[in-house]
Amino acid sequence: MKNWYLLVLVLLFSCTHNTEKNYLSYVDPLIGTGPASTIAAKDHPGDHVSNGQTIPAVTAPFGMTQWTPQIYDNEQKCIAPFYTGQTMIQGFRASHWLSGSCTQDYGSFTIYPTVLSTGFSFQPVQRQTLSLMKTENLSPAYASFLFPAKTILSEMTATKRCGFFRFSWLEEKNPTIMFDVNSDEGKGYIKIDLDKQEVYGYNPAFRIYSGQDKPAGISGYFVAKFDQEIVKYGTWGDFEYEHGTTERKDQKQIGAYVTFNLEGDAPVKLKVGTSFTSIENARKNLEAEITDWDFEAAKQKMENTWNNYLGRIDVESENKEELTKFYTAIYHSLFHPRLMSDVNGDYPAFSKQYEIKNNSDFDYYGDFSNWDIFRAQMPLLSLIAPKEYNDMVKSLVAKAEDGDWLPIFPMWNNYTSAMIGDHSTSILCDAALKGFDFDLEKAYQFMRKNAYETPEEEAYKDGKGRRALTSYIEFGYVPLDDVVADAFHKNEQVSRTMEYAYNDWCVAQVAKKLGKTDDYNDLLTRSYNYSNVFDETQGWVSGKYADGSFYEDFNASTEQFFITEGTPKHYTWFVPHDVEGLIGLMGGEETFSEKLNKLIDDKLYWHGNEPSHHIPFLFNYTNEWDKTQKTVKYILRTEYGLGRGGLSGNDDAGQLSAWYVFGAMGFYPMCPGSNEYQLSSPIFEKVTLNLDKNYYPGGKFVLNADGATSSSLFTSVKLNGKESATKINHEDLQKGGTLKFLK
């Protein structure tokens, strides 16, 4: 008994070891795992306030599989595996949840340590147990949990494709580990292989949005190995269990258990390989990434990995709260897109049924929440994870090759058309203009195809191509007469028009880079289509019919069916590629400024959703840099906080968090594809971007802001000693240098 409690005290109260600056100590994985409690959420209770939908994942950056405590055993839409505030947990999930989202988990399985007893409870809702989590030790690289009723200590760490567990039992009688295959469709497979001393299986993924309920053509595969010998075992399915059985397939809630004999205080170590292609590749991933049973060494390696990534932006501050928000935001920004290829280069072919391809030239990534992440999260990755970012861009092109169309919103390795716009084009354009290395000619052909062609009916309904492109080309806008029936988001015609205009501008920039003059001229003309839905009598964008008349029952301040997740007062500003043109439409800088100031002053700005994210930086276009600074810093203070309620809305694959990172540093990519960053000002006195010299020859870019706080304002800036405008270019970052903010 004494040895047990000593072990618990040592493990739960030990500090994370680090030989250099410990960035990990500033990460709180619980931020965003509960209902919003920020200042903004308290000011507007019930007004678009929801969970951050993040999970406290133990994972490698962009990990294939994330490891999280589980309180819900299903894979239903909009239900994350874990929310803080619940004390009863069902085990530890190998999750493919899109962090911060309202989508679905898929291909997951769950591991649960217990004791085999007479009252054998194998269903997750029946066996759930009180868990104590030492939050001070919780990090991206390690987590520990104590089950007091069963006196079990669980610890976990991870690699890119694998998980590593150490389970310690106080009572040595019948220590047992359970495995659940979390299929809501009653599909899947699990096997106890006594010869190999393994448990392995798979959970097939199914589609939502386009292709609803159809097989996704991929599964989550796993292979689990133990450092102790299996002495008892059994399986369950269809709500019945049977001791001594080794296999189950295609039944409701299937699972298996294995039991061990332990001597003294010996723990059971469990390492698990995962894959999206096969059980055999899951085994190969495991053999390559966890070569021995040294749990502490694996934990240390993962801590070093995270410290390396987090340290790519070094900020100097004595404010622990700001450091916690900042480095937690970087952590959340490094979840997605998700690694999907194995150590041997195998990956599931996009939109196919269990076809496998191989590429050793780049890692293959999936789960691109493009409508969200094109704005700030992907531009942030281009700075701090350029190798992975470049492979992500190549992965988008590979998906287009597999499916013949550039995907709009690729999830679970399939077409979805879940959201509006065509923002794979935005991401490819931004990468091309920044000079990243990929087959641009091939990418352009698919970008152009999306801009000019509509697939045959079956392919269109399956999620390929831009929604409502035919009417957009015919009228120069999507008329209200077109209800956009074959889409998850129906209608939303004005928002589609605005976003397609920007997408056309993006394709035009690539056409120009490739010397395709006719395409450039035509697409540039189309990029002004946003003006076709601007109602001059209202002064805002509005729904427009095919006959040219505008929607009559109009209210700019309330949600409208022709606007996506917002109001006309939010979407009117979505012209990042032609702000000068929007100023002209509104009647000049004075009117533009009045409307913009009123939007902010009346607190109509909505930060919890993406269409507003660039708006605070528009003040720079009317020489009101002070208002940009005030607005950005107000948002940083009120929309972000500490603790489980520290995000005012869904993190959406890291976009909300990436906005914080840019906002706190003092610059923002308002128009991806332009290579421009609009300045606000830092909340830290010094920010150092430690950039990869393979992509950024200058190596370091430093932002100095003496006296910077969460509310301080500056009056001018100098770039490398010379007076600068309130913007910088990507080329400035590539060259390296210093940007100094002056009061």
N, C-alpha and C positions, 0 to 999 in steps of 0.2 A: 504493500500500500504506500509506504513512504517513497519507494523508488518511482512509483507511478506519478504521484503528485509532484515530485521533484522534476520529472520529465516534462510534465505539463507546464510548470512554472518556467523552466528553461526555454521551452519552445515558444510559448505564448508571449513571453515578455522579452525575448531576445530582440536586439536591434538588427536591422538590415546592415550587413557588412559592406563597406565600400572603401576603397583606398583613396579615391579622389572625391571631387564634389558630388554629393549624393542628391542628384535630381529626383531619384525615386522617393525620397522622403517627403517631397512636396506633392505627390500624386495621391488623391483620394478617390479610389474607384467607386465609391458609393455616391458621388455627386451625380445627380440625374436619375437615381433609382427609385424616386418617390414623387409624390405630388409636389408641384412647384410651390416654393415658399419664398421666392425672391420678392424684392420690394415691388416690382412691377406686378407680380401675381397678387400681392396683397392689395394693391391699388385697384386692380380690376378682377376681383374674384369671379370665377365662372366665365370670364370673357376670353375664350380661346386658351384657357389655361389647362394644361394636361401634364402627364408624367413626361420626364425627359426620355423615358424608355431605354435608358442605357442599362448595361449589366456590369457587375464587378468582375470583369473577365480576367482570368489568369491566362495569358496568351503571349505569343511573340507578336511583334508588329506585323500586321496584315496576315495573321495566322490562319491556316486552313481551318482549324477548329479552335473555338474558344471554350474555356472551362469555367463554369459558373455554378454556384449553389442553385438548386431548383426548388421552387415552391408550387409551380403548376406543371403537371405532367403532359399537357397536350401541346400540339403544334398549331394552335388556332391563330387566326389573324389578329393582330393588335394586342396579343397577350405575351409579354416578355416572360422568360423562364423564372425571373426573380425580381422582386420588389422589396426594398428595405422597409422594415416595420413589421414584417412577418418573422416570428421566432421559430416556427415549425418548418423544417425543410425535409425534402423527399430524397435527397441525394445530390450528386454532382453531375451536371449535364455537360456532355460534349456537344456544344451548341454551334449552329450556323445562323443564329439570330442576326438580323441586320440591326446593328446598334442604333438605338434612338429612333426606331421606326414604328410604323403601324402595318407591318407586313406579316410574315409568318416565319417560324423556325422550320427547318427541314432537315431530313437525314440525320436526326440527332439520336443519341442514346444516353442512358443515365446509369451511374454507378452509385451503389449505396452500401456502406459497411454496416454490419449488424451482428447479432448473435443468433444462431439457429436454436430455436426453442420450441416448446410444445405448441404455443400459440403463434404459429408461423404466419406472419402477415406479409404478403408479397405485393399487394396492390399499393401504389404510391400514396394514395389518399388515406389508406389504413395504417401504413407503417410510419408515416411522417413523425418526426421526433423533434423535441426541443433542441435547438442548436445555439451555442455561444460562439460568437465570432469576435476575435480580438482585432478590432479595427486598426489599431496602431501598427499591426504587422501586415495588414492587407495591402498588397501591392500588385502591379501588373505581372510580377514574376513569382509571387508566392502568396498562399492563403492558408490559414489553419482554422479548424472548427472543432469544438468539443461537444459531444453528445452526452450530457450528464446522466441521463436515464440509462444509457447503455455503456457509459464510461469508455467512450471511443474517441480518440484524437485522430482527426483526418488532416493531412497536409497535401498540398498539390503545387506543382510547378509545371512548366510546359516547354516545348520547342515549337518550331514552325508548324509541324504536322502531328505532333504527339503530345500526350499528357503523361505525367509521372506523379504517382501517389505514394504516400507512406501512411499506413493505417496502424494505430497502436491500440490494443485492447488491455484494459485492466483485468477483466475476467478472461482467462485463457480458454474457457470451455466453448467449443464450437464457434470460433471466429469465422464470420461468413461475409462474402461480398456478393451482392446482387447486381444484375444487369437488366435494364429495360430497353426494349426497342420501341421508341416513342412514335409509332405510326398511328395516326387517327383513322387511317383507312383499313386497318386490319391486315396490313401487308408487312413483309419483312422476314428476316431469318436470323436464328441464333443457334450456335453449336458449341458444345463443350467437347473439346478434342483432348482426350486423356493421354493419348500418345505424345502429342506436342505440349501438353499441359498449357493449353490456351483456351480462351473463349473468344469466338469471333462471330461476326454477323454483318447484317446490313439493314438499312431503313430506306426504302424508295421514296424519292421526292415527288410531289405532285404540284401542278401549276395552279396559280390563281390569276385573276385579271384575264387577259387573253388566254385562251386554252384552259379555262377554268376546269379543275378536277381531272385534267388529262395527265398521264404520267409525264414527268419532266425528262425522263431518259437518263437520269443520274440517281445514284444512291449514296448515302453516307455509309462507308465501310469501316470496320474496325477490327483490330486484332489486339487482345489483351494477354499479357504474359505476367507470371508471378514468380517471386523468388522463393516461394514455399510450395510444397506438394499438395495437390488437391486430394482430399480424403473422402469427402461426401459431395454430392451434387444433385441437381434436379432442375426441372424446367416448369414453366407454366404458360398458359394461353387459354383464351375464351373463359377467363376467370376461374380456372381450375389448375392446380399444380400436381405434380407427380414426382416423388423422390426417385432418384436412380435413372432418370431419363436424360438424354444428352442433346436433343434437337427439337426445335419448333420452327414452323413456317406458316406464314399467311393466316394467322389467327389474331383475334383482338388482344391487345396488350400482352404480347409475348415477352418472355424473359427467362433468365436462368440464374442459379446461384451455385457457388462453390464454397466449400468449407475446408479449413486447414487445422492441423495440429501444431500448436506453438509451444515453445519451451521458454520459460523465464519471461523476460520483457521483450522478446523478439517481436518486431513489427512485421506486417506483410507489406512488401513493396509491389506495386502494380505499375507497369508501364504499358501505354496504349498507343498504338499507331493508327492513324486514320488516313482515308483516301476517298476520292470521288470516282475512282476507276475500278478498283477490285480489292478483294481481301488480300490477295498476294502482294499487291502494291502497298497496302496498309502495313503489311509485315516488312516489306523492304524499307519503307519510310522509317519504321521503328528501329530496324537494325542499323540504319544509317545515322539516325539522330540521337538515339540513346544506346550507347554501345556497352554500358555496364550497369551496375545497380547502385551507383554512387549518387544518391538523391541530393546531397549537399552540393556536390560539384555541378549537377544540372541546375540547381537553384541559383548558384553563384553565376553560372554562365548566362542564365536568363536575366539576372540583375544587371550584369555587365552590358548585355545587349540593350536593355532599356535605358541604362544610363548613357550609352553612346547616342542613341536616337534623341533622347530628351535634351542632351547637351549640345545638340546641333544649333539650338538657340539658347544662348547663355544670357540671363538677365541679372542685373545687380539691384538688389533691394533688401531693405531690412523688414519689409512688410510680409510676414509669413502668410497672411490670408491671400494677398495678391499672388504670391509665388505658388500657392496651392491651386488657385483658380487657373493660373497660367499653365502650369505643367500638367494639371489634370486635363485641360483643354487639348494640349498636344497629344496626350495619351489617347483621348477619344478620337482625335483626328487620324490616328494611326491604326484604326481597326480595319478599314476598308479602302479600296476593294480587296477582296479575299483571295489569297493564294489557292489555286485549284490544281496545279500540276504537282506530280510526284517527283521524288528525287531522281528518277530515271528519265524525266521529261514527259512522261505520259500525262495526258489530260483528257477530259471528256469533250468530244466534239460538240460545238455549240448547236443547240436546237435539234440534235439527233437523238435516236433511241439507243443508248448504250454503245455508241461508237467511240473508239479510243484513237486519239492522234498522239503524235510524239514530236516534240521540238526541244532540242537541247540548246537553242540559241537564246531563248528568253523564258522566264517564268510566266506561266499563264494565270491570269487573274479573272475573277468573276464578281458578281453582285455589285454592279455599278448603279448607284442611286443618282442617276445623272441630272435629273431636274434640280436636285439639291446641291450636289457636290461640284458642279462645273463652276460655281460662283466663287468659292474660297477654298474649299477643302482640297480639290485637285491642284489649284495653283500653289497652295501651301506645300503639298507633296513634291511639286516640281522644284521647290527650294530645299527641303530638308530630307527628302528621300528620292533623289533624282533617278537612281538606278531602277528602283521599283516603279517609279512613275513612268519611266521610258518603257518598261515591260508592260505596264498597264495599257499604255497607248497602243503598243504592238498587239496586245490581247484584243482590243476593240476591233482592229483591222482583221485579226484572225477570226473573230466572230462573224464579221461581215462576209469573209470568204466562205465560211462553213454554211451560212444561211442565205447567202446571196443578197442580203440587205443589211445595211448598217443598223444595229439595234438602237431603239430609242431609250429603253430603260431596262437593260438586261439583268434579270434576276434568275436564281436557281438554274443558270446556264440556258436560259430560254428567252425568247421575245415576250414582252409583256404589254408595251404601250400603256403602262400603268399611269404615267403622268403625261403632261402635254409638252409641246416643243420637240426639238430634235437636237438634244444637247451632246450627243456623241460628236456632232459636227463642231460644237463649241470647244470641246476638250481637244479634239484633233487639231483644230485651228490654233488654239493656244500653244499646243506643243510644237506645231510646225513653225510658228512665228518666233518661238523661243529657241529654235534651232535643234530640237531633239531629233535623234536619229531613228527614223522608221521609213517604210516604203510610202512616201508621200503621194507618188503618182497613183499607186494602187488605192490608198486611202481616199484620194480625191474622187476617183471614179465612183466609189460608194457614197461619198458625201453628195456628189452631183446627182446620183441616182435618186437619193432620198429627196433632193430638192426639186426634181423634175418629173418623177415617175410615181405611179401608184400601182401596187401589185395586183395580180388577179384576185378575185373575190375571196377565195379560200385562204390564200396567203395573207391578204389584208386582215381578215377576221382573226387570223392566227397571231397578229400583232406586228406584221411587217409594214414598213412605210409610214409616212406622216399621215395622221388623221386629217381628213377634210382637205387634202392638198388640191384636189380637183377644183373645188369651189374657191379656194384661196387663189389659185392661179387665174381662174376665170374672172373673178371680181376684184382681185387685189386685196381682198380681206375675206374672212369666213363669215358669210351672212347668217343672220339668225334663222333663216329658212332651213339651213343645214343643221340638224340637231346632233350631228356627229354620233350616230347610233352605235357604231361598232367601236366603242371605247369604254373603258372603265369610268373615266370622267366624261360624261356626255355634255353637250353644249359647250360652254366656256369659250365661245367664238372669239370674243375680243382678246382674251388672254392668248389664245392660239395665234391670232393675227400678230400681236405684239412680239411674241417669242419667235415666230417664223421669220419676221422681218429681221430680227437680230441674227437668227440662224443663217439667213440668206447673206447677211453681211459677212459672217464668218466664212462661209463657203467662198464668197467673193475674194476674201483676203488670200485664201489658198490658191484660187484661180490666178490671182495677180502674181503670186510668188512663182507659179509654174508657167507664167507667160500665156495664159489662156484668156486673151483679151476680150473676146466676144462673151464668154461666160462671165467674166468679171463685170463688164458693163451691164449686162442684163441683171445679174444678181444684185449689183449695187443699186440699180433702179428699184428692184423689188424690196430692198432693205428700207425704203421709205414708205412701205405699205402701212406702217403704224399710223401714219397721218390720215389714212382712209377711215379710221374708226374714231378720230378725234372730232367730237361734236362742239363746234365753235359756239353754239348757243348756250351750251352747258359749261364749257371750259374744261371738260374732262373727256376721256374716252368713254364710248357708249356703244351699246349694241346697235347694229345697222342691218337693215333688211336688203334683200337683193335689188329692190327697186330704188335704193339709195336713201330711204327714209330711216330716221333714227328711232330707237325705242322710246316710247312716250312716258311710260310709268317709271321714270328714272330718279334714282336717289344716289348721289355720288358717295355718300357716307355709309351706306349699308351694303351687305353682300348681295350680289346680283348673279343670276344664273349664267350670265355670259362672262363672268370673271372667275378665275380659279383661286379658291381659298383666300379671298380678300374682297376689296371694294374697288370701285373705279378710282378712288383717291389713292389707292396703293399702286394700281397697275398703270396709271397714266405715266408714271415716272420710269417705267421699264423701257427706256430707249438708251441703253448704255452706249450704243455705238454712234449715236447722233444727238447728243445733248444740245448742241447748238441749234439743230433743227427743231427740237422740242421747245426750246426757248422762243424761237420764232413763231411756232404755232400758238403759243400762249400769249403772244403779243409783246414780247421783249423781256429783258432781264428784270425789270421792275415787277411785272406781273408774276413772272416765274418765281422770283424771290418771295413775294407776298404769299403766294400759294404754298410754297415750300415751308416758309416760316410758320404759317398758320397750321399746316399739317402737324408739325412738330410741337408747336406751342399748345395746340388743342389736344395733344396726346392721342392723335389718331394713327400715328405710326405703330405698326404691329411687328415687333421683332421676333415673335414666336414662329413666324413663317417666312419662307425665303424671299418672296417677291419684293419685300421691303428692304432687303439687306444692303443694297447699294445706295439707298436714298440719302442717308446722312452725309455722304461725300459729294452730293450734288451742290452743296453750298460753295464748293471751291470754284464752280463755274460762274458764280456771281460775285467773286472776290469777297466772300464771307467765310474765310478760312477759320476765323474765330468761332463761327457758329458750327462748322464741321467739328472742331475740337470739342466744343461744349456738348454737342449732341452725341458724339461717339463716346465721350467719357461718361455722360449721363447713362447711356445704354449699358456700358461696362459695369457701372455701379448698381443699376437697378434690375437688369435682366439676368444677371449672373450672381450666384452666391455660393455659400459653402453648404455642406451637408447634402442629404438625399434630395432635397428640393431645390438644388442650386441651378437648375435650368428652367427657364420659363416656358419651354415647349419642347417638342420632340427634337432630339439632337440630329436626326436625319443623316445617319452615316457619318457624322462628324462635322457637318456644315455649320451648325450653330457654334460648336466649339472652335472650329477654324476661324470663324468671324472674330471670336474673342482673341485668338492669338494675333491676328492681324491688327485688330483694334488696339490691343495693348501695346503692340510694337510701334504703332503710329503710321501705318500705311496699308492700303487695301487695293486689290485688283478689281476695280469697279467694272471694267469691261474686258473680260478674258478674250484674248486675241489681239488686243491693242498694244500689248507690252508696256502699258502704263499702270502706275500705281498712284492713286490719289492719297495725299498726306492728311492725316489728322495730327496727333502728336503722341509720343509714348507716355505711358504711366510709370515707366522705369527710367532711372537716370542714365543707364547704359544698357543697350541691347547689342549683342554680338551674334551675327549669323556666321556660324562655322560651316562654310559651304564646301562641297566636294569639288576638288580642283579638276576632276575629270570633266565636270560640267560647268564649273565656275572658276576660270583660271585665276581670278583674283584671290580666291580662298576665303577671305573674310570681308564682311560688310558690317560696319559699326554705326549704330545710331546713338549719338550723345545728346542728352537732354538734362543738363544740370538743373536741379530743383524740381524735376518732374514728379508729379503726384497724380492721383486719380481725378483731380479737378484743375490742375494747373494749365495755363494757356501760354502759347508762344507767339511771337510776332513775325519771325522770319527764320529762314533756314539757309544753311550753306552746305553745298555738296563739294567735298574735297577742297574747302576753303573759298569757294566761289558762291556768290549769291545765286539762289535757286528759286524756281517757281514752286508752287505747292503740289508738285508731282515729281516722281522720278520714273526712270525707264528700267526695264528689265536688264538692258545692257549695262546700266550703272551697277547693278548687283553682280553681273557677270565679271565686270572688271575689278570689283572690290573697291573699298574706299570708306569714307566717313561722311555721314550726314549729321550735321550739327544743328540743333534747334536752339534758337536764341530768344530771350525774353525782351 
